[in-house]
């Protein structure tokens, strides 16, 4: 029965649309580098960071499933596995980011650091060579960690050896510890140092919750699309329901972290810390900060609260799309005011790279899914995840 | 207990689910199914409606939320206004942690106690066991003998397809 699951073939129209959109995004990015570099660089950073978070978040999801010996998720584990295959592309983005250091990061200018006591004291961490080395180091680590997990899982399809699962449990422990720690550091490097005087100790966790949430939302989108193509018997309503619960829980976790950062800074009212929110509290940015909480928490929370909506393809897809857009807005409010002081703008330079990145992301994910078995056919936990197909 | 019960004892999880499904679709009134542990899929086989506990949870959580908002507002701005760091007496962001905790606490405790009350689980409650094995390795289905047309032999024949161990009337009447 399990063997009868057909390999995925990407519908031609989807293939074309996604490729077209990602090419368009790439063109916008290249054009922007010449026409409006000071606006395209922060938008590039947003898309690059978004893509990194999706890949790493999916890897983290797999690792958590292994470590907790979870059975429920093994039927659709190939989907987060395919999402991790976007990490090398994000690494390519990191190479491009290195070119933009001087446009984005104030601390990279020696003339600024020379006249700034705070930046001088931070220069042991915030200096260009170390920043580049760290950025590349993170990606080497993440790609190796996720490749190991995926490789063992794919190998298991042939032999069915339980040893692969056991090895992956051990590898996942490293993934969780190292992945979370380095992602927090990477968030500090790439985003928090945009405003190098400012600091927040919860910044890493805030971004961790956002990136995991966006990875879950992307998984929901992929599952709903696959169900639509005709894999309802493989990716069942129960899987969708359970993922919907996680989606709601992590939406709440995100707002919990958001309030944790916002409320403590507001309450203690220390000038070093409030500089960050002064920008983001008034005018257009104030409205966007408000919208951020609505999109990332209130709307998904209300949508996903009843049982029926989590089991309905259309409704859960809408919630996932709102969360994907919300995560972009979250990063936009985080990045833009620091680099580009003016009022919020929404034009081709904002939309182009983001849409291109998402289209390219989904293209890579679906493309990877066509190359492997859609289900880890010899996973020891598959019986729990797909009881109807595994028996008989 | 209005109706007389008729019991079927089984020795296997799959058997009890299938037997329940067959009994239910044959039109018998299932009084209850007794198992040593929670069996997945049984509530569907019994044809139970989805639990209303979620609504109780929502109501308690909303009550906790209102309590959190109102208590802090009343304490902080009406009964005993204190100037904390120059903040306004009535400042919602400062209330959020307590509101959140009270929502979770009242919602969580409320739903547990609702469940205990509804299922009549309280200390000193005397328990009726249809068969002493249901606390160990036996699965028992109890159907109600509603009228004279109830034919124990027919039920027994139905159950025998699912490796029935024993069919019987209970020794004492259910409480």
Interface residues (C-beta under 8 A of the other chain):
Chain A: X256 X259 X262 X263 X266 X267 X268 X269 X307
Chain B: X50 X54 X85 X86 X87 X93 X94 X96 X97 X100
